[in-house]
């Protein structure tokens, strides 16, 4: 997030008016980022949300602010990442669980941008 603020002029509507100082922009973003649901690293730049602490959380691929779903749950993530078909006996979710901020960014980042 910080890289994209410094290098790509990233700014979110929810942060309010953009300060003229780049350091102030980064400070605001850090504060906001610290309020988000934490992402736990799984492998490379793949992450699972810390909360809710239950089965069925989506897996996000995060590279700077290029964020996509890489699996709607852990089973589908492993199948995508390591290129194998899941056995029919393993049930996966049809829709990803909504995770505050992260889901909105994946599904409509333009709505969040100033």
Steps between C-alpha positions, in 0.01 A plus 500: 500500500780738591683429175189579298445822695857611438534374142150482351306777676268257684238670717173366640180702541463385860829670590350844436676783323846412381775689686768676298777324693585149384607408854159608632332286234704198608425565868124507431526180295698322773234587754227374267692183410546417869121503543441241225446127544853358508610265224704194595763389246453151358743476209684766298255791475189299588314585821201387704305743721556466872130552571247359507682207651303229321515279193415651164704820495621608155866503405633825358795549272655832603777666303512868592137605449443245225267279702292212366332187632723199459246265653157537652616273784816313596422188297437692177811708566721190522347360181565832318848556637631149447296414188301193597134399499328461830328169569122518468471422871656836593239773511610853416308823538321652201553864602781654703417618851493878525799640687484872586711712263674206327187371325399851394849562357491176299147548372494876435818686593394801292214564741752544781742726314495877530 
